[in-house]
Amino acid sequence: MHTDREITTNSASSLSGAELNKYPNELNPVVVKVFNFNTNIWCFSITNDGKYIAVVDKNQIKILDISTSKVKREIGIKEQIGFPPDKIAFTFDNQNLIISIWSLNKIALLNIETGKITFEDSGRRFKVHPKLNYLALVDANDVKVLSLDGRMLFGLQLESANDDISFSPLEDVLVVGSDENFKFYQLNGEVAQTIHEFGGYDILEYSPRGRYLAAVRVNIKGFFTSSYSYSIKLINLIENKEINISEEIYSKEPGLPFVTFSPNEQLLVLIKENNAYFYSVEDGHKLIDIKCRDLKFCPDGRYVVTIKNEDTIEMLKLY
C-alpha cells in the first residue's frame, strides 16, 4: 500500500549540502528534526543517497521521505516473518532491505517495491557490500557470500563464532578477522592477502573510503559477576599501523557494540547501552558522547539520525 501520510515532526534544516572536508575541533550536536511515532521502534536504516529512512515497528516497515517526513511506503512484515527484525539495512541500489531476526536465526531479503521476501537463509549476522549488490551471511562459524538473487559466490569457515567480517568499499574483497590474523578474500574464495600483525578482534568495520579498519575486542572481567570492556583500535591499512583509541568502554551487559564511521573517515562512533561515543580518527581521542539507542550518518556527514527512545527518532546537526 502506498501512502503519503504525515508523521509528526519538528524541522529546522534539510539534508542539502556537500560533504565537508574537515570537521571542526569540537562537535556541538543540535536537534533539527524529530520524528514521533505512536509505537515502539525496533531499528532503522537510511538509503545511500540520504533521501529515505526505513523504520521498523512491531508489525510493519515504514519508508519515509526525510525532507518531507511523509510515509511513502508501508510494508507488512508480521505475516511474512513472524517477528520484528532487530537489524535492517538497505542494499547498495536502495531497492531492497536486508533484515535479520536474531531470535529466529533468520536473514531475509525484502523487495521494497513488491513488499515481498525474495529469499531467506539461516544466520544471525550480515554485512552488505557498500558499493556492489553482494551480501555476506554469518551463521555460527559458517559464512556465505551471495549475490542479491541468492546465487552463492563462495563460503568459508570461521575459526571461531566470535570472528567478524567486513566488505572493502574499494574492491571485491571480504576481510575476515581471527585470533591470529586478518585474511582478505576475493569474491571467488581465494585469499588475496594475509596480515599477521593484527588479530583477536570481535568486530571489524571498514571505513567508507577503505583506508581504515575499526577493530573492537571484547574483554570479559570477573569470575562470579561478569563485566565487559571494549578495546578499540583503528588500523590504517595504507600504512599498516594501529591508532590507539584513548579509552575503553565498560559495560555490565553482554552483547557486541555497533561501530560506524563518518562519510569522510574523520569520526569513529561506537554505540553501546544507549550511548554513542564519538572519536577522532586522526589521534583517537574522544570528542563527545550522546544518548541514543542507534545512530546512522547521513551521506553529507554533517547530520546523524538516532533512535532517541522507544518511539522517537531525531536528526542532529553535528556542527
Contacts in CASP RR format, 6 or more apart in sequence:
PFRMAT RR
TARGET T0000
AUTHOR 0000-0000-0000
METHOD contacts of the structure
MODEL  1
MHTDREITTNSASSLSGAELNKYPNELNPVVVKVFNFNTNIWCFSITNDG
KYIAVVDKNQIKILDISTSKVKREIGIKEQIGFPPDKIAFTFDNQNLIIS
IWSLNKIALLNIETGKITFEDSGRRFKVHPKLNYLALVDANDVKVLSLDG
RMLFGLQLESANDDISFSPLEDVLVVGSDENFKFYQLNGEVAQTIHEFGG
YDILEYSPRGRYLAAVRVNIKGFFTSSYSYSIKLINLIENKEINISEEIY
SKEPGLPFVTFSPNEQLLVLIKENNAYFYSVEDGHKLIDIKCRDLKFCPD
GRYVVTIKNEDTIEMLKLY
1 74 0 8 1.000
2 72 0 8 1.000
2 73 0 8 1.000
3 71 0 8 1.000
3 72 0 8 1.000
3 73 0 8 1.000
3 74 0 8 1.000
4 70 0 8 1.000
4 71 0 8 1.000
4 72 0 8 1.000
5 70 0 8 1.000
5 71 0 8 1.000
6 69 0 8 1.000
6 70 0 8 1.000
6 71 0 8 1.000
7 35 0 8 1.000
7 36 0 8 1.000
7 37 0 8 1.000
7 62 0 8 1.000
7 64 0 8 1.000
7 69 0 8 1.000
7 70 0 8 1.000
7 71 0 8 1.000
8 34 0 8 1.000
8 35 0 8 1.000
8 36 0 8 1.000
9 33 0 8 1.000
9 34 0 8 1.000
9 35 0 8 1.000
9 36 0 8 1.000
9 69 0 8 1.000
10 33 0 8 1.000
10 34 0 8 1.000
11 32 0 8 1.000
11 33 0 8 1.000
11 69 0 8 1.000
12 32 0 8 1.000
12 33 0 8 1.000
13 32 0 8 1.000
13 33 0 8 1.000
13 303 0 8 1.000
13 315 0 8 1.000
13 317 0 8 1.000
14 67 0 8 1.000
15 50 0 8 1.000
15 51 0 8 1.000
15 66 0 8 1.000
15 67 0 8 1.000
15 298 0 8 1.000
15 299 0 8 1.000
15 300 0 8 1.000
15 303 0 8 1.000
16 300 0 8 1.000
17 300 0 8 1.000
17 302 0 8 1.000
18 300 0 8 1.000
19 263 0 8 1.000
19 264 0 8 1.000
19 299 0 8 1.000
19 300 0 8 1.000
19 301 0 8 1.000
19 302 0 8 1.000
20 264 0 8 1.000
20 300 0 8 1.000
20 301 0 8 1.000
20 302 0 8 1.000
21 264 0 8 1.000
22 264 0 8 1.000
22 266 0 8 1.000
23 262 0 8 1.000
23 264 0 8 1.000
23 266 0 8 1.000
23 267 0 8 1.000
23 318 0 8 1.000
23 319 0 8 1.000
24 319 0 8 1.000
26 287 0 8 1.000
26 319 0 8 1.000
27 278 0 8 1.000
27 287 0 8 1.000
27 288 0 8 1.000
27 318 0 8 1.000
27 319 0 8 1.000
28 318 0 8 1.000
28 319 0 8 1.000
29 288 0 8 1.000
29 290 0 8 1.000
29 304 0 8 1.000
29 316 0 8 1.000
29 317 0 8 1.000
29 318 0 8 1.000
30 316 0 8 1.000
30 317 0 8 1.000
31 314 0 8 1.000
31 315 0 8 1.000
31 316 0 8 1.000
32 303 0 8 1.000
32 315 0 8 1.000
32 316 0 8 1.000
32 317 0 8 1.000
33 66 0 8 1.000
33 69 0 8 1.000
33 314 0 8 1.000
33 315 0 8 1.000
34 308 0 8 1.000
34 312 0 8 1.000
34 313 0 8 1.000
34 314 0 8 1.000
34 315 0 8 1.000
35 53 0 8 1.000
35 55 0 8 1.000
35 64 0 8 1.000
35 69 0 8 1.000
35 312 0 8 1.000
35 313 0 8 1.000
35 314 0 8 1.000
35 315 0 8 1.000
36 311 0 8 1.000
36 312 0 8 1.000
37 55 0 8 1.000
37 57 0 8 1.000
37 311 0 8 1.000
37 312 0 8 1.000
37 313 0 8 1.000
38 311 0 8 1.000
39 57 0 8 1.000
39 58 0 8 1.000
39 311 0 8 1.000
40 57 0 8 1.000
40 58 0 8 1.000
40 310 0 8 1.000
40 311 0 8 1.000
41 55 0 8 1.000
41 56 0 8 1.000
41 57 0 8 1.000
41 307 0 8 1.000
41 310 0 8 1.000
41 311 0 8 1.000
41 312 0 8 1.000
41 313 0 8 1.000
42 56 0 8 1.000
42 57 0 8 1.000
42 58 0 8 1.000
42 84 0 8 1.000
42 85 0 8 1.000
42 86 0 8 1.000
43 56 0 8 1.000
43 85 0 8 1.000
43 86 0 8 1.000
43 87 0 8 1.000
43 88 0 8 1.000
43 294 0 8 1.000
43 307 0 8 1.000
44 53 0 8 1.000
44 54 0 8 1.000
44 55 0 8 1.000
44 56 0 8 1.000
44 88 0 8 1.000
44 294 0 8 1.000
44 296 0 8 1.000
44 305 0 8 1.000
44 307 0 8 1.000
44 313 0 8 1.000
45 53 0 8 1.000
45 54 0 8 1.000
45 88 0 8 1.000
45 89 0 8 1.000
45 90 0 8 1.000
45 97 0 8 1.000
45 296 0 8 1.000
46 52 0 8 1.000
46 53 0 8 1.000
46 54 0 8 1.000
46 66 0 8 1.000
46 90 0 8 1.000
46 296 0 8 1.000
46 298 0 8 1.000
46 305 0 8 1.000
47 53 0 8 1.000
47 54 0 8 1.000
47 90 0 8 1.000
47 94 0 8 1.000
48 90 0 8 1.000
48 92 0 8 1.000
48 94 0 8 1.000
48 130 0 8 1.000
48 299 0 8 1.000
49 94 0 8 1.000
49 299 0 8 1.000
50 66 0 8 1.000
50 298 0 8 1.000
50 299 0 8 1.000
51 65 0 8 1.000
51 66 0 8 1.000
51 67 0 8 1.000
52 63 0 8 1.000
52 64 0 8 1.000
52 65 0 8 1.000
52 66 0 8 1.000
52 72 0 8 1.000
52 94 0 8 1.000
53 63 0 8 1.000
53 64 0 8 1.000
53 66 0 8 1.000
53 305 0 8 1.000
53 313 0 8 1.000
54 61 0 8 1.000
54 62 0 8 1.000
54 63 0 8 1.000
54 64 0 8 1.000
54 88 0 8 1.000
54 90 0 8 1.000
54 97 0 8 1.000
55 61 0 8 1.000
55 62 0 8 1.000
55 64 0 8 1.000
55 313 0 8 1.000
56 77 0 8 1.000
56 84 0 8 1.000
56 85 0 8 1.000
56 88 0 8 1.000
56 99 0 8 1.000
57 84 0 8 1.000
58 78 0 8 1.000
58 84 0 8 1.000
59 76 0 8 1.000
59 77 0 8 1.000
59 78 0 8 1.000
59 84 0 8 1.000
60 74 0 8 1.000
60 75 0 8 1.000
60 76 0 8 1.000
60 77 0 8 1.000
60 78 0 8 1.000
61 74 0 8 1.000
61 75 0 8 1.000
61 76 0 8 1.000
61 77 0 8 1.000
61 88 0 8 1.000
61 97 0 8 1.000
61 110 0 8 1.000
62 71 0 8 1.000
62 73 0 8 1.000
62 74 0 8 1.000
63 71 0 8 1.000
63 72 0 8 1.000
63 73 0 8 1.000
63 74 0 8 1.000
63 75 0 8 1.000
63 112 0 8 1.000
64 70 0 8 1.000
64 71 0 8 1.000
64 72 0 8 1.000
65 72 0 8 1.000
66 305 0 8 1.000
66 315 0 8 1.000
73 112 0 8 1.000
75 110 0 8 1.000
75 112 0 8 1.000
75 115 0 8 1.000
76 115 0 8 1.000
77 84 0 8 1.000
77 85 0 8 1.000
77 99 0 8 1.000
77 110 0 8 1.000
78 84 0 8 1.000
80 116 0 8 1.000
80 117 0 8 1.000
81 99 0 8 1.000
81 101 0 8 1.000
81 104 0 8 1.000
81 106 0 8 1.000
81 108 0 8 1.000
81 117 0 8 1.000
81 120 0 8 1.000
82 101 0 8 1.000
82 104 0 8 1.000
83 101 0 8 1.000
83 103 0 8 1.000
83 104 0 8 1.000
84 101 0 8 1.000
85 99 0 8 1.000
85 100 0 8 1.000
85 101 0 8 1.000
86 100 0 8 1.000
86 101 0 8 1.000
86 102 0 8 1.000
86 103 0 8 1.000
87 99 0 8 1.000
87 100 0 8 1.000
87 102 0 8 1.000
87 126 0 8 1.000
88 97 0 8 1.000
88 98 0 8 1.000
88 99 0 8 1.000
88 100 0 8 1.000
89 97 0 8 1.000
89 98 0 8 1.000
89 126 0 8 1.000
89 128 0 8 1.000
90 96 0 8 1.000
90 97 0 8 1.000
90 98 0 8 1.000
90 128 0 8 1.000
91 97 0 8 1.000
91 98 0 8 1.000
91 109 0 8 1.000
91 128 0 8 1.000
91 133 0 8 1.000
91 135 0 8 1.000
91 148 0 8 1.000
92 128 0 8 1.000
92 129 0 8 1.000
92 130 0 8 1.000
92 131 0 8 1.000
92 132 0 8 1.000
92 133 0 8 1.000
93 133 0 8 1.000
94 112 0 8 1.000
95 111 0 8 1.000
95 112 0 8 1.000
95 113 0 8 1.000
96 109 0 8 1.000
96 110 0 8 1.000
96 111 0 8 1.000
96 112 0 8 1.000
96 118 0 8 1.000
96 148 0 8 1.000
97 109 0 8 1.000
97 110 0 8 1.000
97 112 0 8 1.000
98 107 0 8 1.000
98 108 0 8 1.000
98 109 0 8 1.000
98 110 0 8 1.000
98 126 0 8 1.000
98 128 0 8 1.000
98 135 0 8 1.000
99 107 0 8 1.000
99 108 0 8 1.000
99 109 0 8 1.000
99 110 0 8 1.000
100 106 0 8 1.000
100 107 0 8 1.000
100 108 0 8 1.000
100 123 0 8 1.000
100 124 0 8 1.000
100 125 0 8 1.000
100 126 0 8 1.000
101 107 0 8 1.000
102 124 0 8 1.000
105 122 0 8 1.000
105 123 0 8 1.000
105 124 0 8 1.000
105 139 0 8 1.000
106 120 0 8 1.000
106 121 0 8 1.000
106 122 0 8 1.000
106 123 0 8 1.000
107 120 0 8 1.000
107 121 0 8 1.000
107 122 0 8 1.000
107 123 0 8 1.000
107 124 0 8 1.000
107 126 0 8 1.000
107 137 0 8 1.000
108 117 0 8 1.000
108 119 0 8 1.000
108 120 0 8 1.000
108 121 0 8 1.000
109 117 0 8 1.000
109 118 0 8 1.000
109 119 0 8 1.000
109 120 0 8 1.000
109 135 0 8 1.000
109 148 0 8 1.000
109 150 0 8 1.000
110 116 0 8 1.000
110 117 0 8 1.000
110 118 0 8 1.000
111 117 0 8 1.000
111 118 0 8 1.000
119 150 0 8 1.000
121 137 0 8 1.000
121 139 0 8 1.000
121 144 0 8 1.000
121 146 0 8 1.000
122 137 0 8 1.000
122 139 0 8 1.000
123 137 0 8 1.000
123 138 0 8 1.000
123 139 0 8 1.000
124 138 0 8 1.000
124 139 0 8 1.000
124 140 0 8 1.000
125 137 0 8 1.000
125 138 0 8 1.000
125 164 0 8 1.000
126 135 0 8 1.000
126 136 0 8 1.000
126 137 0 8 1.000
126 138 0 8 1.000
127 135 0 8 1.000
127 136 0 8 1.000
127 138 0 8 1.000
127 165 0 8 1.000
127 166 0 8 1.000
127 167 0 8 1.000
127 174 0 8 1.000
128 134 0 8 1.000
128 135 0 8 1.000
128 167 0 8 1.000
129 135 0 8 1.000
129 136 0 8 1.000
129 167 0 8 1.000
129 169 0 8 1.000
130 167 0 8 1.000
130 169 0 8 1.000
130 206 0 8 1.000
130 208 0 8 1.000
131 169 0 8 1.000
131 170 0 8 1.000
132 172 0 8 1.000
133 147 0 8 1.000
133 148 0 8 1.000
134 145 0 8 1.000
134 146 0 8 1.000
134 147 0 8 1.000
134 148 0 8 1.000
134 153 0 8 1.000
134 167 0 8 1.000
134 172 0 8 1.000
134 187 0 8 1.000
135 145 0 8 1.000
135 146 0 8 1.000
135 147 0 8 1.000
135 148 0 8 1.000
136 143 0 8 1.000
136 144 0 8 1.000
136 145 0 8 1.000
136 146 0 8 1.000
136 165 0 8 1.000
136 167 0 8 1.000
136 174 0 8 1.000
137 143 0 8 1.000
137 144 0 8 1.000
137 146 0 8 1.000
138 158 0 8 1.000
138 165 0 8 1.000
140 161 0 8 1.000
141 157 0 8 1.000
141 158 0 8 1.000
141 159 0 8 1.000
141 160 0 8 1.000
141 161 0 8 1.000
142 155 0 8 1.000
142 157 0 8 1.000
142 158 0 8 1.000
143 155 0 8 1.000
143 156 0 8 1.000
143 157 0 8 1.000
143 158 0 8 1.000
143 165 0 8 1.000
143 176 0 8 1.000
144 152 0 8 1.000
144 155 0 8 1.000
145 152 0 8 1.000
145 153 0 8 1.000
145 154 0 8 1.000
145 155 0 8 1.000
145 174 0 8 1.000
145 187 0 8 1.000
145 189 0 8 1.000
146 152 0 8 1.000
146 153 0 8 1.000
147 153 0 8 1.000
153 187 0 8 1.000
153 188 0 8 1.000
153 189 0 8 1.000
154 185 0 8 1.000
154 187 0 8 1.000
154 188 0 8 1.000
154 189 0 8 1.000
155 189 0 8 1.000
156 176 0 8 1.000
156 185 0 8 1.000
156 189 0 8 1.000
158 176 0 8 1.000
158 178 0 8 1.000
159 178 0 8 1.000
159 179 0 8 1.000
159 180 0 8 1.000
160 178 0 8 1.000
160 179 0 8 1.000
162 202 0 8 1.000
162 218 0 8 1.000
163 176 0 8 1.000
163 177 0 8 1.000
163 178 0 8 1.000
163 179 0 8 1.000
163 202 0 8 1.000
164 176 0 8 1.000
164 177 0 8 1.000
164 201 0 8 1.000
164 202 0 8 1.000
164 203 0 8 1.000
164 204 0 8 1.000
165 174 0 8 1.000
165 175 0 8 1.000
165 176 0 8 1.000
165 177 0 8 1.000
165 204 0 8 1.000
166 174 0 8 1.000
166 175 0 8 1.000
166 204 0 8 1.000
166 205 0 8 1.000
166 206 0 8 1.000
166 213 0 8 1.000
167 173 0 8 1.000
167 174 0 8 1.000
167 175 0 8 1.000
167 206 0 8 1.000
168 174 0 8 1.000
168 175 0 8 1.000
168 184 0 8 1.000
168 206 0 8 1.000
168 210 0 8 1.000
169 206 0 8 1.000
169 207 0 8 1.000
169 208 0 8 1.000
169 209 0 8 1.000
169 210 0 8 1.000
170 209 0 8 1.000
170 210 0 8 1.000
172 186 0 8 1.000
172 187 0 8 1.000
173 184 0 8 1.000
173 185 0 8 1.000
173 186 0 8 1.000
173 187 0 8 1.000
173 192 0 8 1.000
174 184 0 8 1.000
174 185 0 8 1.000
174 187 0 8 1.000
175 182 0 8 1.000
175 183 0 8 1.000
175 184 0 8 1.000
175 185 0 8 1.000
175 204 0 8 1.000
175 206 0 8 1.000
175 213 0 8 1.000
176 182 0 8 1.000
176 183 0 8 1.000
176 184 0 8 1.000
176 185 0 8 1.000
177 183 0 8 1.000
177 199 0 8 1.000
177 200 0 8 1.000
177 201 0 8 1.000
177 204 0 8 1.000
178 199 0 8 1.000
178 200 0 8 1.000
179 199 0 8 1.000
179 200 0 8 1.000
180 196 0 8 1.000
180 199 0 8 1.000
180 200 0 8 1.000
181 194 0 8 1.000
181 195 0 8 1.000
181 196 0 8 1.000
181 198 0 8 1.000
181 199 0 8 1.000
182 194 0 8 1.000
182 195 0 8 1.000
182 198 0 8 1.000
182 199 0 8 1.000
182 204 0 8 1.000
182 213 0 8 1.000
183 191 0 8 1.000
183 193 0 8 1.000
183 194 0 8 1.000
184 191 0 8 1.000
184 192 0 8 1.000
184 193 0 8 1.000
184 194 0 8 1.000
184 195 0 8 1.000
185 191 0 8 1.000
185 192 0 8 1.000
186 192 0 8 1.000
195 240 0 8 1.000
197 240 0 8 1.000
198 215 0 8 1.000
198 233 0 8 1.000
198 235 0 8 1.000
198 242 0 8 1.000
199 215 0 8 1.000
200 217 0 8 1.000
201 215 0 8 1.000
201 216 0 8 1.000
201 217 0 8 1.000
201 233 0 8 1.000
202 216 0 8 1.000
202 217 0 8 1.000
202 218 0 8 1.000
202 256 0 8 1.000
203 214 0 8 1.000
203 215 0 8 1.000
203 216 0 8 1.000
203 218 0 8 1.000
203 256 0 8 1.000
203 257 0 8 1.000
203 259 0 8 1.000
204 213 0 8 1.000
204 214 0 8 1.000
204 215 0 8 1.000
205 213 0 8 1.000
205 214 0 8 1.000
205 259 0 8 1.000
205 260 0 8 1.000
205 261 0 8 1.000
206 212 0 8 1.000
206 213 0 8 1.000
207 213 0 8 1.000
207 214 0 8 1.000
207 261 0 8 1.000
207 265 0 8 1.000
207 281 0 8 1.000
208 261 0 8 1.000
208 263 0 8 1.000
208 264 0 8 1.000
208 265 0 8 1.000
209 265 0 8 1.000
210 237 0 8 1.000
210 265 0 8 1.000
211 236 0 8 1.000
211 237 0 8 1.000
211 238 0 8 1.000
211 265 0 8 1.000
212 234 0 8 1.000
212 235 0 8 1.000
212 236 0 8 1.000
212 237 0 8 1.000
212 261 0 8 1.000
212 265 0 8 1.000
212 281 0 8 1.000
213 234 0 8 1.000
213 235 0 8 1.000
213 237 0 8 1.000
214 232 0 8 1.000
214 233 0 8 1.000
214 234 0 8 1.000
214 235 0 8 1.000
214 259 0 8 1.000
214 261 0 8 1.000
214 268 0 8 1.000
215 232 0 8 1.000
215 233 0 8 1.000
215 234 0 8 1.000
215 235 0 8 1.000
216 230 0 8 1.000
216 231 0 8 1.000
216 232 0 8 1.000
216 233 0 8 1.000
216 256 0 8 1.000
216 257 0 8 1.000
216 259 0 8 1.000
216 270 0 8 1.000
217 230 0 8 1.000
217 231 0 8 1.000
217 233 0 8 1.000
218 228 0 8 1.000
218 229 0 8 1.000
218 230 0 8 1.000
218 255 0 8 1.000
218 256 0 8 1.000
219 228 0 8 1.000
219 229 0 8 1.000
219 230 0 8 1.000
219 231 0 8 1.000
219 248 0 8 1.000
220 226 0 8 1.000
220 227 0 8 1.000
220 228 0 8 1.000
221 227 0 8 1.000
221 228 0 8 1.000
221 229 0 8 1.000
226 252 0 8 1.000
226 254 0 8 1.000
227 250 0 8 1.000
227 251 0 8 1.000
227 252 0 8 1.000
228 250 0 8 1.000
228 251 0 8 1.000
228 252 0 8 1.000
228 253 0 8 1.000
228 254 0 8 1.000
228 255 0 8 1.000
229 248 0 8 1.000
229 249 0 8 1.000
229 250 0 8 1.000
229 251 0 8 1.000
230 248 0 8 1.000
230 249 0 8 1.000
230 250 0 8 1.000
230 251 0 8 1.000
230 257 0 8 1.000
230 270 0 8 1.000
230 272 0 8 1.000
231 245 0 8 1.000
231 248 0 8 1.000
232 245 0 8 1.000
232 248 0 8 1.000
232 249 0 8 1.000
232 259 0 8 1.000
232 268 0 8 1.000
232 270 0 8 1.000
232 279 0 8 1.000
233 242 0 8 1.000
233 243 0 8 1.000
233 244 0 8 1.000
233 245 0 8 1.000
234 242 0 8 1.000
234 243 0 8 1.000
234 244 0 8 1.000
234 245 0 8 1.000
234 268 0 8 1.000
234 281 0 8 1.000
234 284 0 8 1.000
235 241 0 8 1.000
235 242 0 8 1.000
235 243 0 8 1.000
236 242 0 8 1.000
236 243 0 8 1.000
243 281 0 8 1.000
243 283 0 8 1.000
243 284 0 8 1.000
244 284 0 8 1.000
245 268 0 8 1.000
245 279 0 8 1.000
245 284 0 8 1.000
245 286 0 8 1.000
246 279 0 8 1.000
246 284 0 8 1.000
246 285 0 8 1.000
246 286 0 8 1.000
247 286 0 8 1.000
249 257 0 8 1.000
249 270 0 8 1.000
249 272 0 8 1.000
249 277 0 8 1.000
251 272 0 8 1.000
251 273 0 8 1.000
253 273 0 8 1.000
257 270 0 8 1.000
257 271 0 8 1.000
257 272 0 8 1.000
258 270 0 8 1.000
258 271 0 8 1.000
258 272 0 8 1.000
258 294 0 8 1.000
258 295 0 8 1.000
259 268 0 8 1.000
259 269 0 8 1.000
259 270 0 8 1.000
259 271 0 8 1.000
260 268 0 8 1.000
260 269 0 8 1.000
260 271 0 8 1.000
260 295 0 8 1.000
260 296 0 8 1.000
260 297 0 8 1.000
261 267 0 8 1.000
261 268 0 8 1.000
261 269 0 8 1.000
261 281 0 8 1.000
261 297 0 8 1.000
262 268 0 8 1.000
262 269 0 8 1.000
262 297 0 8 1.000
262 301 0 8 1.000
263 297 0 8 1.000
263 299 0 8 1.000
263 300 0 8 1.000
263 301 0 8 1.000
264 301 0 8 1.000
265 281 0 8 1.000
266 280 0 8 1.000
266 281 0 8 1.000
266 282 0 8 1.000
267 278 0 8 1.000
267 279 0 8 1.000
267 280 0 8 1.000
267 281 0 8 1.000
267 287 0 8 1.000
268 278 0 8 1.000
268 279 0 8 1.000
268 280 0 8 1.000
268 281 0 8 1.000
268 284 0 8 1.000
269 276 0 8 1.000
269 277 0 8 1.000
269 278 0 8 1.000
269 279 0 8 1.000
269 295 0 8 1.000
269 297 0 8 1.000
270 276 0 8 1.000
270 277 0 8 1.000
270 279 0 8 1.000
271 277 0 8 1.000
271 292 0 8 1.000
271 293 0 8 1.000
271 294 0 8 1.000
271 295 0 8 1.000
274 291 0 8 1.000
274 292 0 8 1.000
274 293 0 8 1.000
275 289 0 8 1.000
275 290 0 8 1.000
275 291 0 8 1.000
275 292 0 8 1.000
276 289 0 8 1.000
276 290 0 8 1.000
276 291 0 8 1.000
276 292 0 8 1.000
276 295 0 8 1.000
276 306 0 8 1.000
277 286 0 8 1.000
277 289 0 8 1.000
278 286 0 8 1.000
278 287 0 8 1.000
278 288 0 8 1.000
278 289 0 8 1.000
278 290 0 8 1.000
279 285 0 8 1.000
279 286 0 8 1.000
279 287 0 8 1.000
280 286 0 8 1.000
280 287 0 8 1.000
290 306 0 8 1.000
290 316 0 8 1.000
291 308 0 8 1.000
292 306 0 8 1.000
292 307 0 8 1.000
292 308 0 8 1.000
292 314 0 8 1.000
293 306 0 8 1.000
293 307 0 8 1.000
293 308 0 8 1.000
293 309 0 8 1.000
294 306 0 8 1.000
294 307 0 8 1.000
295 304 0 8 1.000
295 305 0 8 1.000
295 306 0 8 1.000
295 307 0 8 1.000
296 304 0 8 1.000
296 305 0 8 1.000
296 306 0 8 1.000
297 303 0 8 1.000
297 304 0 8 1.000
298 304 0 8 1.000
298 305 0 8 1.000
298 315 0 8 1.000
301 318 0 8 1.000
302 317 0 8 1.000
302 318 0 8 1.000
302 319 0 8 1.000
303 315 0 8 1.000
303 316 0 8 1.000
303 317 0 8 1.000
303 318 0 8 1.000
304 315 0 8 1.000
304 316 0 8 1.000
304 318 0 8 1.000
305 313 0 8 1.000
305 314 0 8 1.000
305 315 0 8 1.000
305 316 0 8 1.000
306 313 0 8 1.000
306 314 0 8 1.000
306 315 0 8 1.000
306 316 0 8 1.000
307 313 0 8 1.000
308 314 0 8 1.000
END
